[in-house]
């Protein structure tokens, strides 16, 4: 089997089963594990999969920059944002992550709702300028341009000043075994700090993020309390997240 044929087969298996196990695939194709691992490394370098111990998982398309992500699963993100916005109660202090799904959340906040939104995302803050009832607290730091959010030591210090009722977390991947992941190490640190300063963490996950993995782990899945997914998400997909103790809301 030629290299391109092997790679195409690997990607087909990944699409069909949601994972590739190097040992199993090497036995099926009568090839060495080294050959399969080399193919996996090269495919990972092209951004076509995420390598994990023993094989690979789907790479999340949500690793694109902010403008690129705006075109991914737009209807699903609107529905998820609407459902998440409905969870906020008057008077609460709420952490809102950066990202395109979070933008949909703040766009769907009822005009009469009064609460405090704490965010490290300038995009989120700007969306709330015209909202009459929202107090907006900005977390400052170095701007990570890829995701348009603040990161770094000063952001961590700012987060420590708050105790939020809810944190709405954006991720680029959520996998039952790997956990909650993102594409940048500093973003992972910020998200972890926000979660640990909130009473409840709710993950916003459009369809392309479910079952996918990115290089940096934020938290194990069981450290988040809730998950908001698209209404059309298959029950067998959701079952693994419920098993981890998450309350799953279909948007």
Secondary structure, DSSP 4 states (H G I P E B T S, - for coil): --HHHHHHHHHHHHHHHSEEEHHHHHHHHT--HHHHHHHHHHHHHTTSEEEETTEEEEEPGGGS-HHHHTTSSHHHHHHHHHHHHTT--TT-EEEE--SHHHHHHHHTS-TT--EEEEES-HHHHHHTTT-TTEEEEEPPSEEETTTTEEESHHHHHHHTT--BSEEEEE-SEEETTTEEEES-HHHHHHHHHHHHTBS-EEEE--GGGBTEE-SEEEE-GGG--EEEE-TT--HHHHHHHHHTTPEEEE-
